[in-house]
Every structure is written in structure tokens, then in C-alpha cells.
Amino acid sequence: MPAETVITVTDLAARFGGRTIFEHVSFEVRRGEVFVILGGSGCGKSTLLKHMIGLYPPAEGRVEILGQHVEGLAGEARRDMLRRIGVMWQSGALFGSMTLAENVSVPLEEHTDLPEEARALVARAKLGLVGLGDAALRLPAEISGGMAKRAGIARAMALDPPILFLDEPSAGLDPITSAGLDRLIRQLAEELGTTFVVVTHELQSILAIGDRCIMLDKEAKGMIAEGDPRVLRDTSENPTVRAFFRREAME
């Protein structure tokens, strides 16, 4: 029996200045899975993520997360939604003047009434989950790119949200560091039951972490595939999908 649906995207379209990025995008994300949004550069992957979390209003269609329509949420309803999702941006987006523990504490300070000592304990616990327990007092400038990504995930997990959005988590990382981050994502999904929505074009990561995926295409201005990435790699008859998974140049 399929797991409960926690995100529903229905007939979504993104347009800016009269230019259509994508349209007619519809899919569901199930509880506890690692769901990957993939495709080549410029196809709208990160734009779709920003629509999903309510940063951009849709030109058409809607997004529903945990039973709530994202568009139009304001005030306390918006704050409640933000407490139920976590986001890690491509760069990690850490505050350079804060230690890793202080960075992880930011959502706790903003969204809870926990005293400082309790926030510090939670922050260290989250850093421990991503293998950074010994780096809590270090500044972002003192750590590697891979560690910054892990710290970004720890901060996204600060409020124990059931859903995490990761924007290009492997971008700029060497293959060994990227593989370690992939293992962490799978571990968190399996041990904590966290739902992940991951934007990436890194083929090895897609195959290592993805339970299901959708593929966006710049020319098609929308979705051209959906399913298990390994099945798409082996069986898709769409030449663009086949070329992406097999790293073949299009004729």
C-alpha cells in the first residue's frame, strides 16, 4: 500500500515577464520517500522548489503541503507551515559571523520559546545527527564545503520538520564528499522517516538516493518523465530522458 501523500502539485505553471518556465506540472510526494526533481540546466528545477515552499506564487495551478494550500498563507498560518518544512539552499547559506551551533539555533530562536541553553542542546544534537558534533563552535569559514552542506541540513532539521527541501546538495562537492552526503540523506530518510524533496542534476546522487523522481525539460517547458530513476534509466523510450541517464549527447 503506498505511503500517505504529503505534497500534491497540481497543474502548476511558472511564468516571469511573459516567459513560460514550465507548465502543466503535476505530481505527488509520499511520506518518508526521497523525491528528486531532476533535469538539465535552465529547466526550472529550483524555480519549482521555490514555488513549492511558497516563495513564488504560481501563474496557474496549486501546491498543497500536509493538507494546506501553500499560496495565500499569511501570518500565523504561514509561520506554522514554515515550522513543518526545512530548506537547505545550494550554498548552505550559513551566517558567516555565527558558529555552526548558532546557525542551527536560528530557527529555534525564531519559531520557539526555548531558552538559550535548550536551543544550544538541540543545535548540538542536530549537528551530531549529520556528523558535526565536534564542530559546533567552528565558524563557516573554518569548515569544508561538504561540512557546510551538512550544517545546512542540520539547521533545516532544527524544528524536526517532517519534510526537508534540499536545493542542489551535491553542487561543488568532490565525488567522495558527495557520496558521503548521499549516504547521510538516505540514513535520515530511513531512520527518521523524513520526507526529502531534492533538486539535483547529479546523476550519481539521483541513482543513489532517489525513490522516485520527475524530470523537467527546458525545451518541453514541463515534465517529461516520472517514476523510479533506475527504471527510467533502463526502460525510458524518451530520447531526452535516455540521453540524460546515459550521459549521451543529443543528436
DARAMO-V469503 format. One record per residue. N is the residue number from 1. PHI is phi in whole degrees, -180 to 180 (999 if undefined). NEAR is the number of other C-alpha atoms within 10 Angstrom. Layout:
BEGIN
n=N phi=PHI near=NEAR
n=N phi=PHI near=NEAR
END
This chain:
BEGIN
n=1 phi=999 near=3
n=2 phi=-62 near=6
n=3 phi=-68 near=10
n=4 phi=-58 near=12
n=5 phi=-79 near=14
n=6 phi=-112 near=18
n=7 phi=-135 near=22
n=8 phi=-127 near=20
n=9 phi=-111 near=20
n=10 phi=-125 near=16
n=11 phi=49 near=15
n=12 phi=-79 near=21
n=13 phi=-132 near=22
n=14 phi=-122 near=24
n=15 phi=-138 near=14
n=16 phi=-134 near=8
n=17 phi=58 near=5
n=18 phi=84 near=7
n=19 phi=-96 near=8
n=20 phi=-86 near=15
n=21 phi=-85 near=21
n=22 phi=-156 near=24
n=23 phi=-153 near=19
n=24 phi=56 near=15
n=25 phi=-95 near=21
n=26 phi=-138 near=18
n=27 phi=-168 near=15
n=28 phi=-127 near=17
n=29 phi=-117 near=22
n=30 phi=-101 near=18
n=31 phi=-60 near=21
n=32 phi=83 near=22
n=33 phi=-99 near=21
n=34 phi=-100 near=26
n=35 phi=-107 near=26
n=36 phi=-109 near=30
n=37 phi=-102 near=25
n=38 phi=-127 near=27
n=39 phi=147 near=26
n=40 phi=-74 near=16
n=41 phi=-62 near=12
n=42 phi=80 near=13
n=43 phi=-87 near=21
n=44 phi=105 near=23
n=45 phi=-60 near=27
n=46 phi=-69 near=20
n=47 phi=-63 near=16
n=48 phi=-63 near=24
n=49 phi=-58 near=20
n=50 phi=-67 near=16
n=51 phi=-67 near=21
n=52 phi=-65 near=25
n=53 phi=-96 near=20
n=54 phi=89 near=19
n=55 phi=-74 near=13
n=56 phi=-118 near=14
n=57 phi=-79 near=19
n=58 phi=-73 near=20
n=59 phi=-70 near=15
n=60 phi=-148 near=14
n=61 phi=82 near=17
n=62 phi=-154 near=20
n=63 phi=-126 near=24
n=64 phi=-124 near=17
n=65 phi=-121 near=20
n=66 phi=51 near=17
n=67 phi=85 near=11
n=68 phi=-118 near=14
n=69 phi=-74 near=17
n=70 phi=-71 near=21
n=71 phi=-65 near=19
n=72 phi=90 near=10
n=73 phi=-67 near=14
n=74 phi=-146 near=11
n=75 phi=60 near=8
n=76 phi=-66 near=9
n=77 phi=-65 near=13
n=78 phi=-67 near=14
n=79 phi=-63 near=13
n=80 phi=-64 near=13
n=81 phi=-63 near=20
n=82 phi=-65 near=17
n=83 phi=-74 near=22
n=84 phi=-101 near=16
n=85 phi=-133 near=21
n=86 phi=-127 near=25
n=87 phi=-131 near=23
n=88 phi=-116 near=24
n=89 phi=-84 near=18
n=90 phi=-54 near=18
n=91 phi=-84 near=16
n=92 phi=92 near=24
n=93 phi=52 near=14
n=94 phi=-82 near=22
n=95 phi=-80 near=15
n=96 phi=-64 near=12
n=97 phi=-88 near=11
n=98 phi=-109 near=16
n=99 phi=-68 near=19
n=100 phi=-60 near=29
n=101 phi=-63 near=27
n=102 phi=-67 near=23
n=103 phi=-60 near=24
n=104 phi=-67 near=31
n=105 phi=-76 near=25
n=106 phi=-56 near=18
n=107 phi=-63 near=20
n=108 phi=-66 near=23
n=109 phi=-69 near=14
n=110 phi=-78 near=11
n=111 phi=-115 near=13
n=112 phi=-132 near=12
n=113 phi=-106 near=10
n=114 phi=-62 near=13
n=115 phi=-69 near=10
n=116 phi=-56 near=12
n=117 phi=-62 near=9
n=118 phi=-68 near=13
n=119 phi=-61 near=22
n=120 phi=-64 near=18
n=121 phi=-66 near=13
n=122 phi=-63 near=19
n=123 phi=-60 near=28
n=124 phi=-65 near=24
n=125 phi=-65 near=19
n=126 phi=-67 near=27
n=127 phi=-64 near=26
n=128 phi=-63 near=16
n=129 phi=-63 near=18
n=130 phi=-104 near=20
n=131 phi=80 near=15
n=132 phi=-120 near=20
n=133 phi=-58 near=16
n=134 phi=-89 near=10
n=135 phi=-113 near=19
n=136 phi=-59 near=21
n=137 phi=-97 near=13
n=138 phi=-86 near=15
n=139 phi=-90 near=19
n=140 phi=-54 near=22
n=141 phi=-69 near=13
n=142 phi=-98 near=12
n=143 phi=-125 near=13
n=144 phi=-79 near=12
n=145 phi=-62 near=19
n=146 phi=-64 near=21
n=147 phi=-67 near=20
n=148 phi=-64 near=21
n=149 phi=-64 near=27
n=150 phi=-63 near=24
n=151 phi=-64 near=31
n=152 phi=-62 near=27
n=153 phi=-67 near=27
n=154 phi=-59 near=29
n=155 phi=-65 near=28
n=156 phi=-63 near=26
n=157 phi=-90 near=26
n=158 phi=-56 near=23
n=159 phi=-96 near=22
n=160 phi=56 near=17
n=161 phi=-71 near=17
n=162 phi=-74 near=20
n=163 phi=-130 near=27
n=164 phi=-119 near=22
n=165 phi=-108 near=25
n=166 phi=-120 near=26
n=167 phi=-101 near=22
n=168 phi=50 near=22
n=169 phi=-63 near=27
n=170 phi=-93 near=26
n=171 phi=-60 near=16
n=172 phi=80 near=13
n=173 phi=-99 near=15
n=174 phi=-72 near=11
n=175 phi=-57 near=12
n=176 phi=-70 near=10
n=177 phi=-64 near=16
n=178 phi=-62 near=20
n=179 phi=-63 near=17
n=180 phi=-64 near=12
n=181 phi=-68 near=22
n=182 phi=-59 near=20
n=183 phi=-63 near=15
n=184 phi=-63 near=18
n=185 phi=-61 near=24
n=186 phi=-63 near=20
n=187 phi=-63 near=16
n=188 phi=-66 near=16
n=189 phi=-64 near=21
n=190 phi=-78 near=14
n=191 phi=-86 near=9
n=192 phi=-103 near=12
n=193 phi=73 near=16
n=194 phi=-71 near=22
n=195 phi=-88 near=25
n=196 phi=-114 near=29
n=197 phi=-115 near=24
n=198 phi=-119 near=28
n=199 phi=-93 near=27
n=200 phi=-163 near=23
n=201 phi=-120 near=20
n=202 phi=-79 near=16
n=203 phi=-60 near=15
n=204 phi=-61 near=14
n=205 phi=-65 near=20
n=206 phi=-56 near=25
n=207 phi=-73 near=18
n=208 phi=-79 near=15
n=209 phi=-111 near=24
n=210 phi=-77 near=23
n=211 phi=-83 near=19
n=212 phi=-143 near=22
n=213 phi=-152 near=25
n=214 phi=-124 near=23
n=215 phi=-118 near=23
n=216 phi=-97 near=26
n=217 phi=-136 near=22
n=218 phi=-64 near=18
n=219 phi=-70 near=10
n=220 phi=-77 near=12
n=221 phi=56 near=18
n=222 phi=171 near=23
n=223 phi=-78 near=21
n=224 phi=-123 near=16
n=225 phi=-162 near=19
n=226 phi=-153 near=17
n=227 phi=146 near=15
n=228 phi=-68 near=17
n=229 phi=-60 near=26
n=230 phi=-70 near=17
n=231 phi=-68 near=11
n=232 phi=-61 near=20
n=233 phi=-59 near=16
n=234 phi=-89 near=11
n=235 phi=-127 near=11
n=236 phi=-62 near=16
n=237 phi=-99 near=10
n=238 phi=-77 near=11
n=239 phi=-63 near=11
n=240 phi=-70 near=19
n=241 phi=-64 near=21
n=242 phi=-61 near=17
n=243 phi=-65 near=15
n=244 phi=-64 near=18
n=245 phi=-74 near=19
n=246 phi=-102 near=12
n=247 phi=54 near=10
n=248 phi=-106 near=12
n=249 phi=-75 near=8
n=250 phi=-75 near=9
n=251 phi=-75 near=5
END
